[in-house]
Amino acid sequence: MLALRTEAPNFVLKDEVSGLKIDFAKTNGYQAYLICFVCNHCPYVIHLLDDLVNKLNNWHQNGISVVCICSNDVEKYPADDAVQMKILAEEKNFSFPYLFDESQEVAKSFTAACTPDFFLFDKNKRLFYRGQYDSSRPSNNHAINGKDLEQAVYAVLQQGDPPSNQIPSMGCNIKWKSGNEPSYFSS
């Protein structure tokens, strides 16, 4: 996992809804920065999507930079391609960009491993939280509430300390292109 206090990796990716390029290095002045690795077809993402989008829209409208990124191999998983990303974002009323990481280099720079995977940075773009949304999974009866990520967002906005208990996300692995698997999986 990316070490806490690590500076956020920069990236330039296209928002599949607006068609605009998002240059993270030029995104400044926010209270916090939330990068979410998601995709359209993952049952773990689908399971929490409505609750997640509500929270992300709220945070985005209240001073937090929010972006979602899909890094999957769309040749093998066409449900995650740019056209389908735009359709999903419009159907679910994303108020934040949904970016396509075709090269998968952005996912590697964040050490993203699965969908969903969350990276919350403070106002100085230093990593504050990397972990799960909550303990709910498609196969358990835990309520979907976003508790873990919500507590981290509250703490970063209060300029408190990062949560001491950061549980890694669980979901479908990022669908890497053949031969493009990151080295952090082999160690």
MDTraj code that builds the backbone (N, CA, C; nanometers):
import mdtraj as md
import numpy as np

residues = "MET LEU ALA LEU ARG THR GLU ALA PRO ASN PHE VAL LEU LYS ASP GLU VAL SER GLY LEU LYS ILE ASP PHE ALA LYS THR ASN GLY TYR GLN ALA TYR LEU ILE CYS PHE VAL CYS ASN HIS CYS PRO TYR VAL ILE HIS LEU LEU ASP ASP LEU VAL ASN LYS LEU ASN ASN TRP HIS GLN ASN GLY ILE SER VAL VAL CYS ILE CYS SER ASN ASP VAL GLU LYS TYR PRO ALA ASP ASP ALA VAL GLN MET LYS ILE LEU ALA GLU GLU LYS ASN PHE SER PHE PRO TYR LEU PHE ASP GLU SER GLN GLU VAL ALA LYS SER PHE THR ALA ALA CYS THR PRO ASP PHE PHE LEU PHE ASP LYS ASN LYS ARG LEU PHE TYR ARG GLY GLN TYR ASP SER SER ARG PRO SER ASN ASN HIS ALA ILE ASN GLY LYS ASP LEU GLU GLN ALA VAL TYR ALA VAL LEU GLN GLN GLY ASP PRO PRO SER ASN GLN ILE PRO SER MET GLY CYS ASN ILE LYS TRP LYS SER GLY ASN GLU PRO SER TYR PHE SER SER".split()
xyz = np.array([
    [0.0833, -0.1189, 0.0000],
    [0.0000, 0.0000, 0.0000],
    [0.0869, 0.1240, 0.0000],
    [0.0380, 0.2254, -0.0656],
    [0.1059, 0.3542, -0.0676],
    [0.1181, 0.4046, 0.0762],
    [0.2347, 0.4519, 0.1133],
    [0.2589, 0.4964, 0.2507],
    [0.1834, 0.6252, 0.2811],
    [0.1309, 0.6341, 0.4032],
    [0.0655, 0.7571, 0.4468],
    [0.1635, 0.8733, 0.4362],
    [0.1105, 0.9893, 0.4083],
    [0.1845, 1.1159, 0.3899],
    [0.2579, 1.1226, 0.2559],
    [0.2461, 1.0181, 0.1721],
    [0.3047, 1.0222, 0.0386],
    [0.2338, 1.1300, -0.0430],
    [0.3103, 1.2046, -0.1205],
    [0.2510, 1.3057, -0.2074],
    [0.1732, 1.2374, -0.3194],
    [0.0582, 1.2924, -0.3511],
    [-0.0278, 1.2342, -0.4550],
    [0.0441, 1.2326, -0.5894],
    [0.0409, 1.1189, -0.6582],
    [0.0962, 1.1147, -0.7940],
    [0.0144, 1.2055, -0.8865],
    [0.0806, 1.2711, -0.9775],
    [0.0108, 1.3540, -1.0752],
    [-0.0324, 1.2700, -1.1935],
    [-0.1355, 1.3156, -1.2617],
    [-0.1850, 1.2465, -1.3800],
    [-0.2655, 1.3444, -1.4637],
    [-0.2769, 1.3112, -1.5906],
    [-0.3638, 1.3834, -1.6831],
    [-0.4481, 1.2779, -1.7530],
    [-0.5796, 1.2820, -1.7294],
    [-0.6709, 1.1853, -1.7893],
    [-0.7955, 1.2573, -1.8393],
    [-0.8622, 1.1945, -1.9335],
    [-0.9836, 1.2516, -1.9922],
    [-1.1064, 1.2111, -1.9107],
    [-1.1907, 1.3113, -1.8825],
    [-1.3213, 1.2849, -1.8222],
    [-1.4126, 1.2366, -1.9344],
    [-1.4644, 1.1159, -1.9198],
    [-1.5446, 1.0569, -2.0272],
    [-1.6824, 1.1196, -2.0402],
    [-1.7250, 1.1996, -1.9444],
    [-1.8548, 1.2666, -1.9544],
    [-1.8400, 1.4008, -2.0258],
    [-1.7500, 1.4851, -1.9773],
    [-1.7346, 1.6196, -2.0354],
    [-1.6404, 1.6221, -2.1556],
    [-1.5538, 1.5225, -2.1646],
    [-1.4533, 1.5211, -2.2708],
    [-1.3308, 1.6046, -2.2380],
    [-1.3286, 1.6693, -2.1211],
    [-1.2172, 1.7552, -2.0817],
    [-1.1032, 1.6739, -2.0210],
    [-0.9826, 1.7222, -2.0416],
    [-0.8659, 1.6625, -1.9772],
    [-0.8557, 1.7173, -1.8354],
    [-0.8344, 1.6297, -1.7405],
    [-0.8163, 1.6684, -1.6008],
    [-0.6678, 1.6542, -1.5686],
    [-0.6043, 1.7645, -1.5368],
    [-0.4635, 1.7665, -1.4985],
    [-0.4585, 1.7819, -1.3470],
    [-0.4317, 1.6720, -1.2775],
    [-0.4362, 1.6724, -1.1320],
    [-0.3370, 1.7728, -1.0726],
    [-0.2244, 1.7941, -1.1374],
    [-0.1248, 1.8891, -1.0866],
    [-0.1812, 2.0312, -1.0804],
    [-0.2783, 2.0609, -1.1657],
    [-0.3374, 2.1947, -1.1697],
    [-0.4662, 2.2030, -1.0863],
    [-0.5022, 2.0947, -1.0213],
    [-0.6209, 2.0924, -0.9351],
    [-0.5759, 2.1323, -0.7958],
    [-0.6063, 2.2547, -0.7578],
    [-0.5584, 2.3088, -0.6302],
    [-0.6691, 2.3840, -0.5577],
    [-0.6440, 2.4102, -0.4294],
    [-0.7344, 2.4923, -0.3514],
    [-0.8473, 2.4182, -0.2837],
    [-0.8424, 2.2865, -0.2845],
    [-0.9474, 2.2068, -0.2200],
    [-0.9077, 2.1709, -0.0771],
    [-1.0067, 2.1390, 0.0042],
    [-0.9830, 2.0967, 0.1422],
    [-0.9256, 1.9555, 0.1481],
    [-0.9559, 1.8756, 0.0454],
    [-0.9067, 1.7378, 0.0371],
    [-0.9258, 1.6905, -0.1066],
    [-0.8611, 1.5781, -0.1371],
    [-0.8640, 1.5214, -0.2718],
    [-0.8911, 1.3722, -0.2588],
    [-0.9976, 1.3255, -0.3230],
    [-1.0357, 1.1850, -0.3144],
    [-1.0285, 1.1216, -0.4523],
    [-0.9445, 1.0205, -0.4640],
    [-0.9282, 0.9456, -0.5883],
    [-0.9876, 0.8073, -0.5644],
    [-1.0857, 0.7692, -0.6479],
    [-1.1559, 0.6418, -0.6330],
    [-1.1340, 0.5573, -0.7578],
    [-1.0752, 0.4408, -0.7415],
    [-1.0617, 0.3484, -0.8535],
    [-1.1839, 0.2580, -0.8530],
    [-1.2625, 0.2679, -0.9593],
    [-1.3872, 0.1929, -0.9725],
    [-1.3969, 0.1410, -1.1157],
    [-1.5017, 0.0672, -1.1433],
    [-1.5332, 0.0274, -1.2803],
    [-1.6818, -0.0019, -1.2869],
    [-1.7322, -0.0235, -1.4061],
    [-1.8751, -0.0441, -1.4256],
    [-1.9215, -0.1834, -1.3878],
    [-1.8414, -0.2863, -1.4139],
    [-1.8922, -0.4231, -1.4050],
    [-1.8679, -0.4925, -1.2704],
    [-1.7854, -0.4392, -1.1854],
    [-1.7464, -0.5066, -1.0613],
    [-1.8652, -0.5185, -0.9649],
    [-1.8966, -0.6398, -0.9179],
    [-2.0075, -0.6566, -0.8236],
    [-1.9874, -0.5801, -0.6929],
    [-1.8635, -0.5602, -0.6513],
    [-1.8367, -0.4847, -0.5281],
    [-1.8710, -0.3373, -0.5463],
    [-1.8398, -0.2831, -0.6633],
    [-1.8734, -0.1431, -0.6932],
    [-2.0245, -0.1291, -0.7100],
    [-2.0843, -0.2183, -0.7861],
    [-2.2291, -0.2134, -0.8090],
    [-2.3029, -0.2192, -0.6758],
    [-2.2548, -0.3023, -0.5846],
    [-2.3173, -0.3216, -0.4535],
    [-2.3317, -0.1894, -0.3770],
    [-2.2316, -0.1049, -0.3823],
    [-2.2347, 0.0179, -0.3018],
    [-2.2529, 0.1445, -0.3845],
    [-2.2746, 0.1307, -0.5145],
    [-2.2702, 0.2452, -0.6053],
    [-2.3675, 0.3574, -0.5694],
    [-2.4910, 0.3276, -0.5402],
    [-2.5867, 0.4348, -0.5114],
    [-2.5449, 0.5152, -0.3885],
    [-2.5081, 0.4457, -0.2808],
    [-2.4632, 0.5145, -0.1597],
    [-2.3344, 0.5923, -0.1866],
    [-2.2427, 0.5292, -0.2566],
    [-2.1150, 0.5933, -0.2888],
    [-2.1361, 0.7211, -0.3694],
    [-2.2156, 0.7151, -0.4738],
    [-2.2369, 0.8328, -0.5587],
    [-2.3008, 0.9458, -0.4786],
    [-2.3952, 0.9136, -0.3917],
    [-2.4561, 1.0180, -0.3076],
    [-2.3507, 1.0879, -0.2230],
    [-2.2635, 1.0105, -0.1594],
    [-2.1588, 1.0696, -0.0752],
    [-2.0588, 1.1482, -0.1604],
    [-2.0156, 1.0896, -0.2714],
    [-1.9176, 1.1588, -0.3562],
    [-1.9743, 1.2898, -0.4104],
    [-2.0997, 1.2880, -0.4550],
    [-2.1618, 1.4124, -0.5033],
    [-2.1643, 1.5172, -0.3929],
    [-2.2019, 1.4770, -0.2729],
    [-2.2076, 1.5702, -0.1597],
    [-2.0697, 1.6261, -0.1287],
    [-1.9712, 1.5399, -0.1186],
    [-1.8360, 1.5869, -0.0878],
    [-1.7841, 1.6781, -0.1982],
    [-1.8072, 1.6389, -0.3228],
    [-1.7603, 1.7178, -0.4364],
    [-1.8217, 1.8573, -0.4348],
    [-1.9464, 1.8676, -0.3949],
    [-2.0147, 1.9968, -0.3914],
    [-1.9793, 2.0773, -0.2670],
    [-1.9030, 2.0167, -0.1758],
    [-1.8698, 2.0850, -0.0502],
    [-1.7193, 2.0933, -0.0248],
    [-1.6430, 2.1194, -0.1310],
    [-1.5030, 2.1541, -0.1137],
    [-1.4005, 2.0433, -0.1223],
    [-1.4425, 1.9244, -0.1659],
    [-1.3470, 1.8153, -0.1835],
    [-1.3372, 1.7849, -0.3328],
    [-1.2151, 1.7753, -0.3826],
    [-1.1948, 1.7329, -0.5206],
    [-1.2161, 1.5822, -0.5264],
    [-1.3103, 1.5387, -0.6090],
    [-1.3419, 1.3967, -0.6225],
    [-1.3272, 1.3573, -0.7685],
    [-1.2564, 1.2489, -0.7928],
    [-1.2551, 1.1877, -0.9257],
    [-1.2637, 1.0365, -0.9093],
    [-1.3322, 0.9745, -1.0039],
    [-1.3316, 0.8293, -1.0142],
    [-1.2511, 0.7931, -1.1377],
    [-1.1778, 0.6835, -1.1279],
    [-1.0912, 0.6397, -1.2372],
    [-1.1183, 0.4926, -1.2654],
    [-1.1342, 0.4601, -1.3927],
    [-1.1424, 0.3205, -1.4366],
    [-1.0123, 0.2874, -1.5088],
    [-0.9459, 0.1833, -1.4617],
    [-0.8164, 0.1442, -1.5189],
    [-0.8201, 0.0060, -1.5834],
    [-0.9362, -0.0525, -1.5980],
    [-0.9458, -0.1897, -1.6480],
    [-0.9131, -0.2028, -1.7961],
    [-0.8709, -0.3223, -1.8333],
    [-0.8478, -0.3603, -1.9721],
    [-0.9841, -0.3727, -2.0400],
    [-1.0184, -0.2767, -2.1248],
    [-1.1513, -0.2756, -2.1846],
    [-1.1653, -0.3709, -2.3026],
    [-1.0534, -0.4222, -2.3538],
    [-1.0652, -0.5237, -2.4589],
    [-1.1239, -0.6512, -2.4007],
    [-1.0818, -0.6864, -2.2810],
    [-1.1343, -0.8066, -2.2146],
    [-1.2623, -0.7771, -2.1373],
    [-1.2832, -0.6516, -2.0983],
    [-1.3997, -0.6115, -2.0179],
    [-1.4664, -0.4900, -2.0820],
    [-1.5376, -0.5109, -2.1942],
    [-1.5966, -0.3986, -2.2678],
    [-1.7035, -0.3214, -2.1892],
    [-1.7582, -0.3781, -2.0845],
    [-1.8553, -0.3046, -2.0021],
    [-1.7903, -0.1857, -1.9322],
    [-1.6574, -0.1821, -1.9306],
    [-1.5840, -0.0740, -1.8651],
    [-1.5271, 0.0275, -1.9637],
    [-1.5653, 0.0195, -2.0919],
    [-1.5063, 0.1121, -2.1895],
    [-1.5614, 0.2536, -2.1723],
    [-1.5031, 0.3463, -2.2443],
    [-1.5349, 0.4885, -2.2289],
    [-1.6825, 0.5186, -2.2547],
    [-1.7418, 0.4551, -2.3537],
    [-1.8833, 0.4784, -2.3842],
    [-1.9695, 0.4339, -2.2661],
    [-1.9403, 0.3155, -2.2124],
    [-2.0181, 0.2639, -2.0991],
    [-1.9931, 0.3451, -1.9724],
    [-1.8708, 0.3967, -1.9567],
    [-1.8415, 0.4841, -1.8424],
    [-1.9304, 0.6078, -1.8468],
    [-1.9402, 0.6699, -1.9639],
    [-2.0222, 0.7902, -1.9780],
    [-2.1687, 0.7595, -1.9496],
    [-2.2175, 0.6482, -2.0005],
    [-2.3572, 0.6102, -1.9773],
    [-2.3839, 0.5932, -1.8279],
    [-2.2961, 0.5220, -1.7586],
    [-2.3141, 0.5007, -1.6148],
    [-2.3112, 0.6329, -1.5387],
    [-2.2135, 0.7171, -1.5696],
    [-2.2000, 0.8454, -1.4997],
    [-2.3241, 0.9327, -1.5199],
    [-2.3795, 0.9305, -1.6396],
    [-2.5006, 1.0092, -1.6655],
    [-2.6219, 0.9477, -1.5972],
    [-2.6352, 0.8144, -1.6002],
    [-2.7476, 0.7475, -1.5343],
    [-2.7472, 0.7710, -1.3834],
    [-2.6280, 0.7709, -1.3240],
    [-2.6157, 0.7843, -1.1787],
    [-2.5920, 0.9289, -1.1346],
    [-2.5904, 1.0213, -1.2308],
    [-2.5755, 1.1645, -1.2010],
    [-2.4460, 1.1986, -1.1275],
    [-2.3335, 1.1481, -1.1781],
    [-2.2044, 1.1858, -1.1206],
    [-2.1877, 1.3372, -1.1352],
    [-2.1540, 1.4055, -1.0275],
    [-2.1215, 1.5491, -1.0364],
    [-1.9707, 1.5688, -1.0452],
    [-1.8976, 1.4629, -1.0520],
    [-1.7514, 1.4607, -1.0490],
    [-1.7022, 1.3883, -1.1743],
    [-1.5778, 1.4077, -1.2137],
    [-1.5246, 1.3425, -1.3331],
    [-1.5101, 1.1902, -1.3168],
    [-1.5323, 1.1204, -1.4264],
    [-1.5095, 0.9753, -1.4360],
    [-1.4046, 0.9578, -1.5445],
    [-1.2830, 0.9251, -1.5042],
    [-1.1656, 0.9267, -1.5911],
    [-1.1267, 0.7865, -1.6353],
    [-1.0741, 0.7778, -1.7573],
    [-1.0301, 0.6496, -1.8114],
    [-0.8780, 0.6460, -1.8162],
    [-0.8203, 0.5480, -1.7471],
    [-0.6755, 0.5273, -1.7385],
    [-0.6372, 0.4142, -1.8338],
    [-0.6392, 0.4443, -1.9623],
    [-0.6174, 0.3410, -2.0635],
    [-0.4814, 0.2734, -2.0499],
    [-0.3769, 0.3494, -2.0175],
    [-0.2421, 0.2920, -2.0068],
    [-0.2231, 0.2125, -1.8775],
    [-0.3089, 0.2340, -1.7812],
    [-0.3038, 0.1733, -1.6481],
    [-0.1882, 0.2259, -1.5630],
    [-0.1193, 0.3266, -1.6116],
    [-0.0061, 0.3824, -1.5384],
    [-0.0492, 0.4602, -1.4144],
    [-0.1671, 0.5212, -1.4203],
    [-0.2150, 0.5955, -1.3039],
    [-0.2459, 0.4974, -1.1900],
    [-0.3132, 0.3891, -1.2215],
    [-0.3410, 0.2869, -1.1184],
    [-0.2106, 0.2372, -1.0568],
    [-0.1113, 0.2154, -1.1391],
    [0.0189, 0.1699, -1.0871],
    [0.0820, 0.2752, -0.9966],
    [0.0721, 0.4024, -1.0352],
    [0.1363, 0.5076, -0.9552],
    [0.0718, 0.5212, -0.8171],
    [-0.0552, 0.4830, -0.8062],
    [-0.1247, 0.4858, -0.6770],
    [-0.1152, 0.3520, -0.6032],
    [-0.0581, 0.2519, -0.6657],
    [-0.0578, 0.1128, -0.6164],
    [-0.2000, 0.0618, -0.5950],
    [-0.2907, 0.1054, -0.6816],
    [-0.4287, 0.0564, -0.6756],
    [-0.4284, -0.0925, -0.7068],
    [-0.5128, -0.1653, -0.6362],
    [-0.5150, -0.3102, -0.6523],
    [-0.6500, -0.3641, -0.6951],
    [-0.7573, -0.2942, -0.6578],
    [-0.8892, -0.3501, -0.6819],
    [-0.9905, -0.2390, -0.7074],
    [-1.1115, -0.2826, -0.7393],
    [-1.2240, -0.1907, -0.7484],
    [-1.3280, -0.2380, -0.6486],
    [-1.3706, -0.1489, -0.5605],
    [-1.3269, -0.0107, -0.5436],
    [-1.1982, -0.0012, -0.4603],
    [-1.1234, 0.1039, -0.4814],
    [-1.0031, 0.1330, -0.4035],
    [-0.9994, 0.2850, -0.3852],
    [-0.9816, 0.3307, -0.2614],
    [-0.9959, 0.4724, -0.2276],
    [-0.8665, 0.5305, -0.1725],
    [-0.8333, 0.6519, -0.2203],
    [-0.7141, 0.7239, -0.1773],
    [-0.7551, 0.8669, -0.1452],
    [-0.7474, 0.9032, -0.0177],
    [-0.7862, 1.0362, 0.0287],
    [-0.6608, 1.1132, 0.0670],
    [-0.6453, 1.2313, 0.0086],
    [-0.5301, 1.3170, 0.0334],
    [-0.5754, 1.4437, 0.1041],
    [-0.4883, 1.4984, 0.1874],
    [-0.5206, 1.6220, 0.2588],
    [-0.5079, 1.7425, 0.1656],
    [-0.5260, 1.8622, 0.2198],
    [-0.5234, 1.9841, 0.1377],
    [-0.3879, 2.0083, 0.0730],
    [-0.2814, 1.9456, 0.1252],
    [-0.1475, 1.9564, 0.0673],
    [-0.1143, 1.8403, -0.0257],
    [-0.2162, 1.7607, -0.0568],
    [-0.2041, 1.6441, -0.1446],
    [-0.1100, 1.5375, -0.0873],
    [-0.1163, 1.5199, 0.0440],
    [-0.0431, 1.4136, 0.1127],
    [-0.1427, 1.3052, 0.1515],
    [-0.1057, 1.1784, 0.1313],
    [-0.1980, 1.0676, 0.1563],
    [-0.2389, 1.0621, 0.3029],
    [-0.3683, 1.0609, 0.3239],
    [-0.4277, 1.0617, 0.4569],
    [-0.4971, 0.9289, 0.4882],
    [-0.5565, 0.8691, 0.3859],
    [-0.6308, 0.7443, 0.4039],
    [-0.6266, 0.6643, 0.2753],
    [-0.6059, 0.5345, 0.2866],
    [-0.6191, 0.4421, 0.1738],
    [-0.6800, 0.3170, 0.2333],
    [-0.8029, 0.2926, 0.1936],
    [-0.8708, 0.1792, 0.2528],
    [-1.0106, 0.1598, 0.2020],
    [-1.0852, 0.0817, 0.2782],
    [-1.2183, 0.0412, 0.2364],
    [-1.3220, 0.1521, 0.2556],
    [-1.4312, 0.1371, 0.1838],
    [-1.5468, 0.2257, 0.1969],
    [-1.6175, 0.1964, 0.3293],
    [-1.6448, 0.0693, 0.3507],
    [-1.7035, 0.0191, 0.4747],
    [-1.6888, -0.1331, 0.4735],
    [-1.7483, -0.2008, 0.5696],
    [-1.7340, -0.3468, 0.5791],
    [-1.8381, -0.4225, 0.4984],
    [-1.9259, -0.3537, 0.4285],
    [-2.0283, -0.4201, 0.3487],
    [-1.9672, -0.4830, 0.2241],
    [-2.0140, -0.6025, 0.1932],
    [-1.9722, -0.6746, 0.0728],
    [-2.0977, -0.7343, 0.0095],
    [-2.0934, -0.7676, -0.1179],
    [-2.2114, -0.8283, -0.1801],
    [-2.2560, -0.9572, -0.1098],
    [-2.1636, -1.0250, -0.0443],
    [-2.1954, -1.1555, 0.0148],
    [-2.2213, -1.1515, 0.1652],
    [-2.2243, -1.0332, 0.2277],
    [-2.2551, -1.0287, 0.3709],
    [-2.3762, -0.9383, 0.3951],
    [-2.4216, -0.9344, 0.5144],
    [-2.5404, -0.8559, 0.5470],
    [-2.5074, -0.7249, 0.6175],
    [-2.3859, -0.6775, 0.6043],
    [-2.3483, -0.5509, 0.6669],
    [-2.4120, -0.4352, 0.5897],
    [-2.4573, -0.3374, 0.6628],
    [-2.5200, -0.2203, 0.6003],
    [-2.4185, -0.1418, 0.5187],
    [-2.4642, -0.0901, 0.4064],
    [-2.3813, -0.0009, 0.3247],
    [-2.3957, 0.1383, 0.3842],
    [-2.2846, 0.1903, 0.4377],
    [-2.2922, 0.3220, 0.5010],
    [-2.1688, 0.4086, 0.4758],
    [-2.0640, 0.3526, 0.4166],
    [-1.9437, 0.4307, 0.3886],
    [-1.8708, 0.4781, 0.5117],
    [-1.8944, 0.4118, 0.6237],
    [-1.8442, 0.4576, 0.7539],
    [-1.6936, 0.4819, 0.7559],
    [-1.6151, 0.3892, 0.7040],
    [-1.4692, 0.4030, 0.7118],
    [-1.4203, 0.5249, 0.6340],
    [-1.4663, 0.5370, 0.5102],
    [-1.4239, 0.6509, 0.4282],
    [-1.4817, 0.7808, 0.4828],
    [-1.6052, 0.7780, 0.5291],
    [-1.6688, 0.8983, 0.5835],
    [-1.5936, 0.9499, 0.7067],
    [-1.5512, 0.8592, 0.7932],
    [-1.4747, 0.9010, 0.9114],
    [-1.3412, 0.9628, 0.8705],
    [-1.2790, 0.9070, 0.7685],
    [-1.1525, 0.9626, 0.7196],
    [-1.1744, 1.1021, 0.6603],
    [-1.2821, 1.1187, 0.5843],
    [-1.3128, 1.2502, 0.5267],
    [-1.3357, 1.3517, 0.6383],
    [-1.4118, 1.3143, 0.7390],
    [-1.4365, 1.4050, 0.8512],
    [-1.3041, 1.4436, 0.9182],
    [-1.2179, 1.3458, 0.9416],
    [-1.0899, 1.3724, 1.0088],
    [-1.0009, 1.4635, 0.9251],
    [-0.9944, 1.4411, 0.7946],
    [-0.9080, 1.5252, 0.7110],
    [-0.9622, 1.6684, 0.7054],
    [-1.0936, 1.6835, 0.7042],
    [-1.1512, 1.8181, 0.7016],
    [-1.1287, 1.8913, 0.8336],
    [-1.1185, 1.8167, 0.9428],
    [-1.0913, 1.8756, 1.0741],
    [-0.9398, 1.8927, 1.0978],
    [-0.8611, 1.8546, 0.9965],
    [-0.7151, 1.8588, 1.0030],
    [-0.6634, 1.7764, 1.1208],
    [-0.7316, 1.6642, 1.1437],
    [-0.6903, 1.5719, 1.2488],
    [-0.5861, 1.4740, 1.1984],
    [-0.5653, 1.3706, 1.2764],
    [-0.4709, 1.2662, 1.2394],
    [-0.5390, 1.1639, 1.1498],
    [-0.4615, 1.0980, 1.0642],
    [-0.5192, 0.9910, 0.9839],
    [-0.5745, 0.8803, 1.0743],
    [-0.6823, 0.8139, 1.0304],
    [-0.7353, 0.7030, 1.1092],
    [-0.6261, 0.5987, 1.1351],
    [-0.6200, 0.5506, 1.2591],
    [-0.5159, 0.4523, 1.2929],
    [-0.5455, 0.3157, 1.2340],
    [-0.6737, 0.2840, 1.2145],
    [-0.7114, 0.1540, 1.1598],
    [-0.7578, 0.1725, 1.0160],
    [-0.6689, 0.1443, 0.9223],
    [-0.7010, 0.1580, 0.7808],
    [-0.7044, 0.0192, 0.7178],
    [-0.8254, -0.0282, 0.6925],
    [-0.8460, -0.1625, 0.6383],
    [-0.8427, -0.1541, 0.4862],
    [-0.7562, -0.2321, 0.4216],
    [-0.7488, -0.2262, 0.2751],
    [-0.8843, -0.2562, 0.2104],
    [-0.9054, -0.1959, 0.0957],
    [-1.0260, -0.2239, 0.0183],
    [-1.0278, -0.3694, -0.0244],
    [-1.1489, -0.4179, -0.0476],
    [-1.1672, -0.5517, -0.1014],
    [-1.2620, -0.5397, -0.2186],
    [-1.2305, -0.6088, -0.3261],
    [-1.3160, -0.6058, -0.4437],
    [-1.2555, -0.6896, -0.5531],
    [-1.2941, -0.6602, -0.6744],
    [-1.2380, -0.7300, -0.7905],
    [-1.1020, -0.6682, -0.8215],
    [-1.0056, -0.7531, -0.8549],
    [-0.8753, -0.6975, -0.8903],
    [-0.8885, -0.6131, -1.0164],
    [-0.8038, -0.5122, -1.0267],
    [-0.7995, -0.4348, -1.1508],
    [-0.7637, -0.5310, -1.2623],
    [-0.8324, -0.5183, -1.3724],
    [-0.8128, -0.6087, -1.4863],
    [-0.6978, -0.5560, -1.5710],
    [-0.5789, -0.6057, -1.5387],
    [-0.4575, -0.5599, -1.6056],
    [-0.4486, -0.6165, -1.7463],
    [-0.3945, -0.5374, -1.8356],
    [-0.3654, -0.5851, -1.9704],
    [-0.2578, -0.6917, -1.9608],
    [-0.2621, -0.7872, -2.0481],
    [-0.1644, -0.8958, -2.0470],
    [-0.0221, -0.8390, -2.0511],
    [0.0601, -0.8816, -1.9563],
    [0.1977, -0.8353, -1.9477],
    [0.2135, -0.7002, -1.8806],
    [0.1050, -0.6391, -1.8339],
    [0.1111, -0.5056, -1.7742],
    [0.0912, -0.5085, -1.6225],
    [0.0889, -0.6277, -1.5641],
    [0.0672, -0.6382, -1.4204],
    [0.1773, -0.5628, -1.3468],
    [0.1400, -0.4898, -1.2424],
    [0.2397, -0.4117, -1.1698],
    [0.3329, -0.5001, -1.0874],
    [0.4529, -0.4510, -1.0664],
    [0.5535, -0.5273, -0.9917],
    [0.5155, -0.5429, -0.8448],
    [0.4325, -0.4532, -0.7902],
    [0.3986, -0.4640, -0.6489],
    [0.3136, -0.5870, -0.6187],
    [0.2625, -0.6564, -0.7215],
    [0.1903, -0.7814, -0.6968],
    [0.2844, -0.9000, -0.6844],
    [0.4056, -0.8873, -0.7329],
    [0.4975, -1.0005, -0.7310],
    [0.5842, -1.0050, -0.6058],
    [0.5779, -0.8996, -0.5233],
    [0.6630, -0.8982, -0.4041],
    [0.5910, -0.9526, -0.2843],
])
top = md.Topology()
chain = top.add_chain()
for i, resn in enumerate(residues, 1):
    res = top.add_residue(resn, chain, resSeq=i)
    for name in ("N", "CA", "C"):
        top.add_atom(name, md.element.get_by_symbol(name[0]), res)
traj = md.Trajectory(xyz[None], top)
